[in-house]
């Protein structure tokens, strides 16, 4: 199976930090956001990945490419642990790139992958969303796809004040944490939402999604919305993801995500906790 990672957005919520670098390359603790996403795809058994990029995204390609000058320096300096880590980044998977020519929405970005997917089911992992759990979220969607033979998406319960930021599903539970989806609504007002179950940036899609994207009109924000195209699919299942989701959608969430990920590293946890306690006590 192949994976598609949309990473063509301009990242305007992070300006000026994203003036000269993609938001997907902003570090969460000690790694760029998009590296966590690629690692999830690889951990789910996927080694063919297409990243949808745009103007100003060249550093993503550079990150997953070989860096002979850096590798030479690390080898000669005896920094072998760093060398192994750097070399592993370029060997994780076969990574390809295609540009989304215009910012016309997530649906349009996915449409850019049609030729590469070549008529097969495929995974989609948003490039600014990190998921962490014992079993990768994408792996669970693959398992659901294999069981039901259809599309599957990850969902989670969100508070009322965040509903307007997400695509929201209407459906009924058919198995533990698995919903048969009846409808999807992109960024509804909380009072109009059919539930509080939100789509969280992980999808397993059947190839007919491309036909539906082609046939829909622009939706919320005047963009081609993937959620609108999924409404036309014959069948979609939702999986309530039990792990942790880090939505790097704005500066506050990005900072919180970096702190939480860092606190899981024993090498820095104690010093970081001490520093945070000092700040709180001042």
Secondary structure, DSSP 8 states (H G I E B T S, - for coil): -EEEEE-----GGGTTTTSSS-GGGSEETTEEHHHHHHHHHHHTT--EEEEEE-TT-HHHHHHTS--HHHHHHHHHTT-HHHHHHHHHHHHSSEEEEEE-SS---HHHHHHTTHHHHTTS-EEEE-TTEEEE-SS-HHHHHHHHHHHHSSEEEEEEE--GGGGGGSEEEEEEEEETTEEEEEEEEES--GGG-S-SEEEEEEEEE-TTHHHHHHH----GGGS--HHHHHTTSS-EEEEE--SEEEE--SHHHHHHHHHHHHHT-HHHHHHHHHHHHHHHH-
